[in-house]
């Protein structure tokens, strides 16, 4: 081991993130080392806040800091149309277009037998409940195509 233990732990932590290899993890760790202590504390607090202060919306399963989320609370949206997306970031991409004005349902993943993810691991029961209880006239499937599912 060439690195002092705290840097080695930080490199290991960064390298667990998707798309971050050992070289990038090392660069990030040394960048953090050069940061002001208050900036590191703010970064650490932001990481903890993501885990402590976020939850899933009880209506659409979007990631939110209030329940129901802001989109589900918006009375100007068309409740008869639900756009089903895989991840919260897909919903954000749809919102950026400013063209869609219905509701959403976030599955929080995709079926992937190779990774052991089946229908029970997604927010499908919540979607079925919504379809039974709400007056939905149209459901748009805006999920990503893949070869597994």
C-alpha positions as a LaTeX table, in Angstrom:
\begin{tabular}{lrrr}
\hline
Residue & $x$ (\AA) & $y$ (\AA) & $z$ (\AA) \\
\hline
Unk1 & 0.00 & 0.00 & 0.00 \\
Unk2 & 1.53 & 3.26 & $-1.14$ \\
Unk3 & $-1.05$ & 5.67 & 0.23 \\
Unk4 & $-1.62$ & 6.78 & 3.80 \\
Unk5 & $-4.66$ & 4.95 & 5.16 \\
Unk6 & $-7.11$ & 7.92 & 5.07 \\
Unk7 & $-6.29$ & 8.63 & 1.41 \\
Unk8 & $-6.50$ & 4.93 & 0.54 \\
Unk9 & $-9.97$ & 4.78 & 2.14 \\
Unk10 & $-11.09$ & 7.87 & 0.22 \\
Unk11 & $-9.76$ & 6.48 & $-3.07$ \\
Unk12 & $-11.58$ & 3.23 & $-2.36$ \\
Unk13 & $-14.80$ & 5.15 & $-1.60$ \\
Unk14 & $-14.60$ & 7.20 & $-4.81$ \\
Unk15 & $-13.76$ & 4.13 & $-6.90$ \\
Unk16 & $-17.04$ & 2.50 & $-5.79$ \\
Unk17 & $-18.96$ & 5.18 & $-7.69$ \\
Unk18 & $-20.07$ & 4.22 & $-11.21$ \\
Unk19 & $-17.70$ & 5.36 & $-13.93$ \\
Unk20 & $-14.90$ & 6.22 & $-11.49$ \\
Unk21 & $-11.77$ & 4.15 & $-12.01$ \\
Unk22 & $-8.72$ & 4.01 & $-9.74$ \\
Unk23 & $-6.89$ & 6.88 & $-11.47$ \\
Unk24 & $-9.87$ & 9.24 & $-11.31$ \\
Unk25 & $-10.54$ & 8.18 & $-7.72$ \\
Unk26 & $-6.96$ & 9.08 & $-6.86$ \\
Unk27 & $-7.26$ & 12.48 & $-8.53$ \\
Unk28 & $-10.50$ & 13.18 & $-6.66$ \\
Unk29 & $-8.98$ & 12.12 & $-3.33$ \\
Unk30 & $-6.01$ & 14.42 & $-3.80$ \\
Unk31 & $-8.36$ & 17.21 & $-4.87$ \\
Unk32 & $-10.30$ & 16.78 & $-1.63$ \\
Unk33 & $-7.00$ & 16.92 & 0.24 \\
Unk34 & $-6.33$ & 20.36 & $-1.28$ \\
Unk35 & $-9.82$ & 21.71 & $-0.50$ \\
Unk36 & $-10.51$ & 24.06 & 2.40 \\
Unk37 & $-11.76$ & 22.24 & 5.47 \\
Unk38 & $-15.10$ & 24.08 & 5.41 \\
Unk39 & $-15.63$ & 23.05 & 1.77 \\
Unk40 & $-14.91$ & 19.42 & 2.66 \\
Unk41 & $-17.36$ & 19.69 & 5.57 \\
Unk42 & $-20.04$ & 21.13 & 3.25 \\
Unk43 & $-19.39$ & 18.33 & 0.75 \\
Unk44 & $-19.68$ & 15.69 & 3.48 \\
Unk45 & $-22.87$ & 17.33 & 4.78 \\
Unk46 & $-24.38$ & 17.32 & 1.28 \\
Unk47 & $-23.62$ & 13.59 & 1.01 \\
Unk48 & $-25.27$ & 12.91 & 4.37 \\
Unk49 & $-28.28$ & 15.08 & 3.53 \\
Unk50 & $-28.95$ & 12.99 & 0.43 \\
Unk51 & $-29.27$ & 9.92 & 2.64 \\
Unk52 & $-31.04$ & 11.53 & 5.60 \\
Unk53 & $-33.41$ & 14.09 & 4.09 \\
Unk54 & $-34.67$ & 12.40 & 0.93 \\
Unk55 & $-37.51$ & 9.92 & 0.63 \\
Unk56 & $-39.75$ & 8.47 & $-2.04$ \\
Unk57 & $-42.96$ & 10.31 & $-2.87$ \\
Unk58 & $-45.94$ & 8.33 & $-1.59$ \\
Unk59 & $-47.76$ & 9.01 & $-4.89$ \\
Unk60 & $-45.29$ & 8.77 & $-7.77$ \\
Unk61 & $-42.20$ & 7.23 & $-6.07$ \\
Unk62 & $-40.01$ & 10.15 & $-7.16$ \\
Unk63 & $-37.12$ & 11.13 & $-4.91$ \\
Unk64 & $-38.22$ & 14.12 & $-2.85$ \\
Unk65 & $-37.62$ & 16.14 & 0.27 \\
Unk66 & $-41.38$ & 16.69 & 0.82 \\
Unk67 & $-44.25$ & 14.22 & 0.54 \\
Unk68 & $-46.06$ & 14.28 & $-1.79$ \\
Unk69 & $-43.44$ & 15.72 & $-4.12$ \\
Unk70 & $-43.79$ & 19.12 & $-5.78$ \\
Unk71 & $-44.96$ & 17.62 & $-9.07$ \\
Unk72 & $-47.71$ & 15.57 & $-7.41$ \\
Unk73 & $-48.82$ & 18.68 & $-5.47$ \\
Unk74 & $-49.04$ & 20.78 & $-8.65$ \\
Unk75 & $-52.77$ & 21.24 & $-9.34$ \\
Unk76 & $-52.08$ & 22.53 & $-12.88$ \\
Unk77 & $-50.92$ & 19.07 & $-14.03$ \\
Unk78 & $-53.23$ & 16.68 & $-15.87$ \\
Unk79 & $-53.94$ & 13.78 & $-13.48$ \\
Unk80 & $-55.43$ & 11.65 & $-16.26$ \\
Unk81 & $-52.00$ & 11.12 & $-17.89$ \\
Unk82 & $-49.14$ & 9.25 & $-16.23$ \\
Unk83 & $-45.68$ & 9.04 & $-17.76$ \\
Unk84 & $-43.79$ & 6.00 & $-16.44$ \\
Unk85 & $-40.02$ & 6.47 & $-16.23$ \\
Unk86 & $-37.21$ & 4.28 & $-14.91$ \\
Unk87 & $-35.33$ & 6.77 & $-12.76$ \\
Unk88 & $-35.89$ & 10.18 & $-11.18$ \\
Unk89 & $-33.30$ & 11.66 & $-13.55$ \\
Unk90 & $-35.46$ & 10.54 & $-16.51$ \\
Unk91 & $-38.34$ & 12.54 & $-15.07$ \\
Unk92 & $-36.07$ & 15.56 & $-14.69$ \\
Unk93 & $-35.08$ & 15.23 & $-18.36$ \\
Unk94 & $-38.77$ & 15.21 & $-19.33$ \\
Unk95 & $-39.42$ & 18.27 & $-17.18$ \\
Unk96 & $-36.63$ & 20.19 & $-18.87$ \\
Unk97 & $-38.50$ & 19.98 & $-22.17$ \\
Unk98 & $-41.40$ & 21.95 & $-20.60$ \\
Unk99 & $-43.70$ & 20.05 & $-22.98$ \\
Unk100 & $-45.23$ & 17.43 & $-20.67$ \\
Unk101 & $-47.87$ & 18.50 & $-18.15$ \\
Unk102 & $-49.17$ & 15.22 & $-16.76$ \\
Unk103 & $-48.19$ & 13.16 & $-13.75$ \\
Unk104 & $-45.27$ & 10.73 & $-13.43$ \\
Unk105 & $-44.54$ & 7.37 & $-11.95$ \\
Unk106 & $-40.91$ & 6.48 & $-11.23$ \\
Unk107 & $-40.07$ & 2.77 & $-11.24$ \\
Unk108 & $-36.68$ & 3.35 & $-9.58$ \\
Unk109 & $-34.92$ & 0.81 & $-11.77$ \\
Unk110 & $-35.35$ & $-1.66$ & $-14.59$ \\
Unk111 & $-35.88$ & $-5.38$ & $-14.73$ \\
Unk112 & $-32.45$ & $-6.99$ & $-15.09$ \\
Unk113 & $-32.22$ & $-10.76$ & $-14.59$ \\
Unk114 & $-28.43$ & $-10.54$ & $-14.96$ \\
Unk115 & $-28.31$ & $-8.27$ & $-11.89$ \\
Unk116 & $-31.05$ & $-10.14$ & $-10.04$ \\
Unk117 & $-33.61$ & $-7.34$ & $-10.41$ \\
Unk118 & $-37.14$ & $-8.55$ & $-11.03$ \\
Unk119 & $-40.58$ & $-6.90$ & $-11.13$ \\
Unk120 & $-40.91$ & $-7.16$ & $-7.34$ \\
Unk121 & $-37.83$ & $-4.94$ & $-6.94$ \\
Unk122 & $-39.46$ & $-2.04$ & $-8.82$ \\
Unk123 & $-42.34$ & 0.28 & $-7.97$ \\
Unk124 & $-44.79$ & $-1.66$ & $-10.14$ \\
Unk125 & $-47.31$ & $-2.46$ & $-7.33$ \\
Unk126 & $-47.57$ & 1.27 & $-6.61$ \\
Unk127 & $-48.22$ & 1.95 & $-10.31$ \\
Unk128 & $-50.94$ & $-0.70$ & $-10.45$ \\
Unk129 & $-52.56$ & 0.79 & $-7.33$ \\
Unk130 & $-52.57$ & 4.22 & $-8.97$ \\
Unk131 & $-54.11$ & 2.83 & $-12.14$ \\
Unk132 & $-56.91$ & 1.23 & $-10.08$ \\
Unk133 & $-57.56$ & 4.21 & $-7.81$ \\
Unk134 & $-57.04$ & 7.22 & $-10.07$ \\
Unk135 & $-58.89$ & 8.15 & $-13.25$ \\
Unk136 & $-56.03$ & 7.55 & $-15.65$ \\
Unk137 & $-56.93$ & 7.81 & $-19.33$ \\
Unk138 & $-53.43$ & 7.53 & $-20.77$ \\
Unk139 & $-50.20$ & 5.91 & $-19.61$ \\
Unk140 & $-46.98$ & 6.73 & $-21.44$ \\
Unk141 & $-44.11$ & 4.25 & $-21.08$ \\
Unk142 & $-40.92$ & 6.28 & $-21.30$ \\
Unk143 & $-38.47$ & 3.60 & $-20.20$ \\
Unk144 & $-35.11$ & 2.82 & $-21.71$ \\
Unk145 & $-34.94$ & $-0.13$ & $-24.09$ \\
Unk146 & $-32.53$ & $-2.92$ & $-23.22$ \\
Unk147 & $-31.79$ & $-6.44$ & $-24.36$ \\
Unk148 & $-32.49$ & $-8.10$ & $-21.02$ \\
Unk149 & $-36.07$ & $-7.08$ & $-20.22$ \\
\hline
\end{tabular}
